[in-house]
Amino acid sequence: MNLLIAYDGSKDAEAAIDDLHFCGLRSHGTAEVISVAEAWLPPSNEIDASEDELPQSVRDITQGWRQKSEKAVAEAAMLARFASSRVKAALPNWEVTTIAVYGSPGWEIVSESEKLNADLVLVGAQGHSFLSRMVLGSISQRVLTEARCSVRIGRGKIELDAGPTRIIVGFDGSRGAKAAVAAVARRRWSAGTEVLVITAIDPVVPSAIGRFVPPVTRSVEEIEATETLVMQESAVSAIEDLKSQGLAASFKAIPGNPKDILPNEAEKWGADSIFVGANSWGSRTERFLMGSTSAAVASRAHCSVEVVRAPDRQSSGESGQKYG
């Protein structure tokens, strides 16, 4: 596995590194820690080439700007080295490298994930900047939306107890949901790990008049019962795959919107993480609009959330997926 870890020194970035202990990662792999300086660094050759054309005052300002930016990049490199020592402690048999760059953090993280051919990007829920102090930070949101690989919003564990690891998988029978199940099955979890596969069934609401007509009410109930049965049958192979890896897996169908159901059930159950499948790959606009469910779950959950994209990163042509 190729893992890219974004680090800016914030408490959320620290929590993301803590989360490495609870990701179920294999004993070997490669990890790169990236720190991004939010700075503009003009190439030195451009400054040198224009020295004769620019007033001294402008050259002084440009040189001062460059020195300040170089300092920011040096600080980013120091942060990356510090983070790498913590990553090595969490993943002792992994090859860990660092990189410090400058620019827009969200864009640089996504760009580096493509250069690295990353399988997973790990980011904190928020960051240092004012714009990132939302429920889900602007940088994390961009990485979640734009990355071509899986993305994990790492929150770590609030309480470190001796209980079993608990994982929730959002399931709607789609290709993305199956990829989420496969991602959990591929990991190496501690003995006794429990996996709850959840299907959120949006209730069918009859019209105001229909509520008073018994045949309409029965029809609605039959539709919901049929959908629940179909999802349960679809989840059978997923449950079997998880159990074959020694995981205590079970299925649960709950009426409601997955944006609410998954975070709420995770909090009630004390889940350590939620795995959801991403939508099929589409245009930039489609990725933003269609990815609203996975982004909403990542925003509302109190635990870590991993949004899984299929390994081939190709569009499946599916539509109407709930979990992504």
C-alpha positions as CSV (number, residue, x, y, z in Angstrom):
1,M,0.0,0.0,0.0
2,N,1.1,3.5,-0.8
3,L,-0.1,5.9,2.0
4,L,0.1,9.7,1.8
5,I,-0.3,11.5,5.2
6,A,-1.0,15.2,5.2
7,Y,0.4,17.1,8.3
8,D,0.3,20.7,9.3
9,G,1.1,20.5,13.0
10,S,-2.5,21.1,14.1
11,K,-4.2,19.0,16.8
12,D,-6.4,17.4,14.0
13,A,-3.3,16.4,12.1
14,E,-1.9,14.8,15.3
15,A,-5.2,13.0,15.8
16,A,-4.9,11.6,12.2
17,I,-1.5,10.2,13.0
18,D,-2.9,8.7,16.2
19,D,-5.5,7.1,14.0
20,L,-2.8,5.0,12.3
21,H,-3.0,2.6,15.2
22,F,-6.7,1.9,14.4
23,C,-6.7,1.7,10.6
24,G,-6.0,-2.0,10.4
25,L,-3.0,-1.4,8.1
26,R,-0.7,-4.3,7.1
27,S,2.7,-4.7,8.6
28,H,4.6,-3.5,5.5
29,G,4.0,-0.6,3.1
30,T,5.3,2.8,2.1
31,A,4.2,6.1,3.6
32,E,5.0,9.7,2.7
33,V,4.3,12.6,5.0
34,I,3.5,15.9,3.1
35,S,3.5,19.3,4.7
36,V,2.4,22.3,2.6
37,A,3.6,25.9,3.2
38,E,0.8,28.3,2.2
39,A,3.2,30.6,0.3
40,W,4.1,31.7,-3.1
41,L,7.8,31.2,-4.0
42,P,8.9,33.0,-7.2
43,P,11.7,31.2,-9.0
44,S,15.1,32.8,-8.3
45,N,16.0,32.9,-12.0
46,E,13.0,35.1,-12.7
47,I,14.2,37.6,-10.0
48,D,17.8,37.5,-11.3
49,A,16.7,38.0,-14.9
50,S,14.6,41.0,-14.1
51,E,17.0,42.8,-11.8
52,D,18.0,45.4,-14.3
53,E,14.4,46.1,-15.2
54,L,12.9,46.5,-11.8
55,P,13.3,49.4,-9.3
56,Q,15.4,48.6,-6.3
57,S,12.3,49.0,-4.0
58,V,10.4,46.3,-6.0
59,R,13.4,44.0,-6.0
60,D,13.7,44.4,-2.2
61,I,10.1,43.6,-1.7
62,T,10.3,40.5,-4.0
63,Q,13.5,39.3,-2.2
64,G,11.8,39.8,1.2
65,W,8.8,37.9,0.0
66,R,11.0,35.1,-1.3
67,Q,12.9,34.8,2.0
68,K,9.7,34.7,4.0
69,S,8.4,31.9,1.7
70,E,11.6,30.0,1.9
71,K,11.3,30.1,5.7
72,A,7.7,28.8,5.5
73,V,8.9,25.9,3.3
74,A,11.7,25.1,5.8
75,E,9.2,25.1,8.6
76,A,7.0,22.8,6.6
77,A,10.0,20.4,6.1
78,M,10.6,20.4,9.8
79,L,7.0,19.6,10.5
80,A,7.1,16.7,8.0
81,R,10.2,15.3,9.7
82,F,8.6,15.5,13.1
83,A,5.5,13.8,11.9
84,S,7.5,11.1,10.1
85,S,9.1,10.0,13.5
86,R,5.6,9.5,14.9
87,V,4.5,7.6,11.8
88,K,7.6,5.3,12.1
89,A,6.6,4.6,15.7
90,A,3.1,3.6,14.6
91,L,4.2,1.7,11.5
92,P,7.7,0.4,12.4
93,N,8.2,-1.8,9.4
94,W,7.0,0.7,6.9
95,E,9.3,2.8,4.6
96,V,8.5,6.4,5.5
97,T,9.6,9.5,3.6
98,T,8.8,13.2,3.8
99,I,8.2,16.0,1.4
100,A,7.6,19.8,1.9
101,V,6.1,21.9,-0.8
102,Y,4.4,25.3,-1.2
103,G,1.1,26.4,-2.6
104,S,-2.5,25.7,-1.9
105,P,-2.6,22.8,0.6
106,G,-5.7,21.0,-0.8
107,W,-4.4,21.1,-4.4
108,E,-0.8,20.1,-3.5
109,I,-2.0,17.1,-1.4
110,V,-4.2,15.9,-4.3
111,S,-1.4,16.5,-6.8
112,E,1.1,14.6,-4.7
113,S,-1.3,11.7,-4.2
114,E,-1.4,11.3,-8.0
115,K,2.4,11.5,-8.3
116,L,2.8,8.9,-5.6
117,N,0.0,6.7,-7.0
118,A,-1.4,6.6,-3.5
119,D,-3.9,4.0,-2.4
120,L,-5.0,6.1,0.6
121,V,-4.7,9.7,1.7
122,L,-4.9,10.4,5.5
123,V,-5.9,13.9,6.6
124,G,-7.2,15.5,9.7
125,A,-10.7,16.8,10.0
126,Q,-9.6,20.4,10.2
127,G,-6.5,22.5,9.9
128,H,-4.9,25.7,11.1
129,S,-6.5,28.2,8.7
130,F,-9.6,30.2,9.6
131,L,-11.4,28.8,6.6
132,S,-10.8,25.3,7.8
133,R,-12.5,25.8,11.1
134,M,-15.7,24.3,9.9
135,V,-17.3,21.0,10.7
136,L,-15.1,19.5,8.0
137,G,-12.2,21.7,7.0
138,S,-12.0,23.2,3.6
139,I,-8.7,21.4,2.9
140,S,-10.1,18.0,4.0
141,Q,-13.2,18.7,2.0
142,R,-11.2,19.4,-1.2
143,V,-9.0,16.3,-0.8
144,L,-12.1,14.2,-0.1
145,T,-13.7,15.5,-3.3
146,E,-10.8,15.7,-5.7
147,A,-8.5,12.7,-4.8
148,R,-8.6,9.8,-7.2
149,C,-7.9,7.3,-4.4
150,S,-9.5,6.5,-1.1
151,V,-9.4,9.2,1.6
152,R,-9.5,8.7,5.4
153,I,-10.6,11.6,7.6
154,G,-8.7,10.5,10.8
155,R,-10.0,11.6,14.1
156,G,-8.3,9.1,16.4
157,K,-10.1,7.7,19.5
158,I,-11.5,9.9,22.2
159,E,-11.3,7.1,24.8
160,L,-8.6,4.5,24.6
161,D,-10.3,1.4,26.1
162,A,-9.6,-2.3,26.0
163,G,-12.8,-3.1,24.1
164,P,-12.9,-4.6,20.6
165,T,-12.4,-2.5,17.5
166,R,-15.8,-1.5,16.0
167,I,-16.3,-0.7,12.4
168,I,-19.4,0.4,10.5
169,V,-19.7,-0.1,6.7
170,G,-22.4,1.8,4.8
171,F,-24.0,-0.6,2.3
172,D,-26.4,-0.1,-0.5
173,G,-25.4,-2.9,-2.9
174,S,-23.5,-0.5,-5.2
175,R,-20.0,-1.0,-6.6
176,G,-18.7,1.6,-4.2
177,A,-20.3,-0.1,-1.2
178,K,-18.7,-3.4,-2.2
179,A,-15.4,-1.7,-2.5
180,A,-15.8,-0.4,1.1
181,V,-16.5,-4.0,2.3
182,A,-13.4,-5.3,0.4
183,A,-11.2,-2.6,1.9
184,V,-12.2,-3.6,5.4
185,A,-11.7,-7.3,4.5
186,R,-8.2,-6.6,3.2
187,R,-7.0,-5.0,6.4
188,R,-5.4,-6.7,9.4
189,W,-7.6,-6.1,12.5
190,S,-7.1,-7.1,16.1
191,A,-8.9,-10.2,17.4
192,G,-12.5,-9.7,18.2
193,T,-13.0,-6.8,15.8
194,E,-16.7,-6.2,15.1
195,V,-18.1,-5.0,11.8
196,L,-21.7,-3.7,11.5
197,V,-22.9,-3.5,7.9
198,I,-25.7,-0.9,7.8
199,T,-28.3,-0.2,5.0
200,A,-30.2,3.0,5.4
201,I,-33.7,2.6,3.8
202,D,-35.3,5.9,2.9
203,P,-38.9,5.6,4.0
204,V,-41.6,5.9,1.3
205,V,-44.0,8.6,2.5
206,P,-47.6,8.3,1.0
207,S,-49.5,11.5,0.1
208,A,-51.8,13.1,2.6
209,I,-54.8,11.5,1.1
210,G,-53.0,8.2,0.8
211,R,-52.4,8.0,4.5
212,F,-56.1,7.4,5.0
213,V,-56.4,4.7,2.3
214,P,-55.5,1.3,3.7
215,P,-54.3,-0.2,0.4
216,V,-51.9,2.7,-0.1
217,T,-50.5,2.3,3.4
218,R,-50.1,-1.5,2.9
219,S,-48.4,-0.8,-0.4
220,V,-45.8,1.5,1.2
221,E,-45.1,-1.0,3.9
222,E,-44.6,-3.7,1.3
223,I,-42.2,-1.6,-0.7
224,E,-40.1,-0.9,2.3
225,A,-40.1,-4.5,3.4
226,T,-39.1,-5.6,-0.1
227,E,-36.3,-3.1,-0.2
228,T,-35.0,-4.2,3.1
229,L,-35.1,-7.9,2.1
230,V,-33.3,-7.1,-1.2
231,M,-30.5,-5.2,0.6
232,Q,-30.2,-8.0,3.2
233,E,-29.8,-10.6,0.5
234,S,-27.3,-8.4,-1.3
235,A,-25.3,-8.1,1.9
236,V,-25.1,-11.8,2.5
237,S,-21.9,-12.2,0.4
238,A,-20.4,-9.1,2.0
239,I,-21.0,-10.6,5.5
240,E,-19.5,-13.9,4.4
241,D,-16.4,-12.1,3.1
242,L,-15.9,-10.3,6.4
243,K,-16.4,-13.4,8.5
244,S,-13.9,-15.3,6.4
245,Q,-11.3,-12.8,7.6
246,G,-12.2,-13.6,11.2
247,L,-14.3,-10.5,11.7
248,A,-17.6,-10.6,13.7
249,A,-19.9,-9.2,11.0
250,S,-23.6,-8.5,11.2
251,F,-26.2,-6.7,9.2
252,K,-28.7,-4.0,10.1
253,A,-31.3,-2.1,8.0
254,I,-32.5,1.2,9.4
255,P,-35.2,3.5,8.0
256,G,-33.8,7.0,7.3
257,N,-31.2,9.0,5.4
258,P,-27.7,7.6,5.4
259,K,-26.2,11.1,6.0
260,D,-27.9,10.9,9.5
261,I,-28.1,7.1,10.1
262,L,-24.4,6.3,9.7
263,P,-23.0,9.0,12.1
264,N,-25.8,8.5,14.6
265,E,-25.4,4.7,14.7
266,A,-21.6,5.1,14.9
267,E,-21.9,7.3,18.0
268,K,-24.5,5.1,19.7
269,W,-22.5,1.9,19.0
270,G,-19.1,3.5,19.9
271,A,-17.6,2.8,16.5
272,D,-14.0,3.5,15.8
273,S,-14.5,4.2,12.1
274,I,-17.0,4.3,9.3
275,F,-16.2,3.0,5.8
276,V,-18.3,4.3,2.9
277,G,-18.0,3.8,-0.9
278,A,-17.4,6.8,-3.1
279,N,-19.4,7.5,-6.2
280,S,-18.3,6.4,-9.6
281,W,-15.8,8.7,-11.2
282,G,-17.2,11.6,-13.1
283,S,-16.7,15.2,-14.0
284,R,-15.4,17.7,-11.4
285,T,-19.0,19.0,-10.9
286,E,-20.4,15.5,-10.6
287,R,-17.8,14.6,-8.0
288,F,-18.8,17.6,-5.9
289,L,-22.6,17.1,-6.1
290,M,-22.6,13.3,-6.1
291,G,-20.1,13.1,-3.3
292,S,-22.4,14.9,-0.9
293,T,-23.4,11.8,1.1
294,S,-19.8,10.7,1.9
295,A,-18.8,14.3,2.7
296,A,-21.8,14.7,5.0
297,V,-20.9,11.5,6.8
298,A,-17.3,12.6,7.1
299,S,-18.5,16.0,8.5
300,R,-21.0,14.7,11.0
301,A,-19.3,11.6,12.4
302,H,-17.4,11.7,15.7
303,C,-15.1,8.9,14.6
304,S,-12.8,8.4,11.6
305,V,-14.4,8.1,8.2
306,E,-12.8,6.3,5.2
307,V,-14.2,7.0,1.8
308,V,-13.2,4.1,-0.4
309,R,-12.7,4.4,-4.2
310,A,-12.4,1.3,-6.3
311,P,-8.7,0.3,-7.0
312,D,-9.0,0.8,-10.7
313,R,-10.3,4.4,-10.2
314,Q,-12.6,4.0,-13.2
315,S,-16.2,5.0,-13.5
316,S,-18.7,2.2,-12.9
317,G,-21.5,4.0,-14.7
318,E,-23.7,3.5,-11.6
319,S,-26.0,6.2,-10.4
320,G,-28.2,6.9,-7.4
321,Q,-25.8,5.5,-4.9
322,K,-26.5,6.4,-1.3
323,Y,-23.1,6.1,0.1
324,G,-20.8,8.3,-1.7
